Amino acid sequence: MVVQKGIYLLLAIFAGFIFDTLNIPAGWLIGSLTTGIVFGIFLTRFQFDRNLFKLVLAFAGANISLLLNLDTLKQMHYLFIPLFATIIILIAAGYLLGILLYKITSIDRFTAFFCCIPGGASEIIGISGQYRADDRLVAAFHTIRITFFTISIPLIIGYIQPVSVDPATVQSTILLQPSQILFFITVILITVYLDARFKVPGGTLLFSILTGFLLTVFVVEIDPVPRNVSGIGQALIGAFVGIRFDREVLRRVWKLGPATLLIILLLFCLTLMTAFIFKLTTKLPYTTSLISTTPAGAAEMTVTAVALEINPTIVATLHIIRVITLFLLLPFLLKLFKNIDKDASEKMIKDN
């Protein structure tokens, strides 16, 4: 099985390289993601250790930290009010979509709630089991949401703002300087320690970006790595995400019928609208607004920003704030959602 997993990862990386060579938007990510979907549906699904995914995520975060801009960070406070406005819109939409899913299907209320809440998929899936929700269906729903957005959003952005890479300017090497190797090892080790010590939503990405940024600003200056090295990191994330989309996911969601398609499409349309609102209130380009507010995985959207040459400082910061805000509001949202049936039953008693 270890050999099969190794072959799969190599194929995913190769597919990412081919997609990138063909100038497909976020080619490294979409190529490996597509490979994972094909393997999961038509061949076999691999169960990767979550700690391995965290190591890859820490590596990607270290790459992202090398692209952060201190001047942009200093101006982030101008974006906070529009950001929180869009977060409230998305969370309210997820809440209402949860009610809709609960009303039009046979699944229980907490399963419906956790299926539709937009953000922090891994953490949401873990918490859902504590409320006796069907965490397998929750996982399936979030897998479809993240997969759909991770494929569609880069293609939309690539259409609006094409990124053309001149092959003559791309370094084909994947060799790193000794200082770069030491940098990555240091960031990954510190990230693993902090992630184990402090349980923060999206902690792996947050700690790796923050650690790498602090090291490059206050300790030592590190040159950006060759483009292919960053691409391999993106491909590995795509490989881990794509392989989750297997026959079991399709089977579970298929049982819900058109409800799944309806919820995803409503959330997608809302995402496009929310990004437009964010653009109007911040004066940022629509592409930056879209990738910054899309309710998909923070890691997936941030590495997509790197691939599409959209400011990763803004994207990473806004997504991390979104995930943390969601989890701060989660107890309140759960309490509200828990009383839906109670309010309805009391009204029914009064009417009778």
Secondary structure as GFF3:
##gff-version 3
##sequence-region A 1 352
A	DSSP	alpha_helix	2	21	.	.	.	ID=ss1
A	DSSP	alpha_helix	27	38	.	.	.	ID=ss2
A	DSSP	pi_helix	39	43	.	.	.	ID=ss3
A	DSSP	alpha_helix	50	65	.	.	.	ID=ss4
A	DSSP	alpha_helix	70	74	.	.	.	ID=ss5
A	DSSP	three_ten_helix	76	79	.	.	.	ID=ss6
A	DSSP	alpha_helix	80	104	.	.	.	ID=ss7
A	DSSP	alpha_helix	109	116	.	.	.	ID=ss8
A	DSSP	alpha_helix	121	130	.	.	.	ID=ss9
A	DSSP	alpha_helix	135	160	.	.	.	ID=ss10
A	DSSP	three_ten_helix	167	169	.	.	.	ID=ss11
A	DSSP	alpha_helix	178	197	.	.	.	ID=ss12
A	DSSP	alpha_helix	203	218	.	.	.	ID=ss13
A	DSSP	alpha_helix	227	242	.	.	.	ID=ss14
A	DSSP	alpha_helix	247	254	.	.	.	ID=ss15
A	DSSP	alpha_helix	258	282	.	.	.	ID=ss16
A	DSSP	alpha_helix	286	293	.	.	.	ID=ss17
A	DSSP	alpha_helix	298	307	.	.	.	ID=ss18
A	DSSP	alpha_helix	312	338	.	.	.	ID=ss19
A	DSSP	alpha_helix	340	351	.	.	.	ID=ss20
###
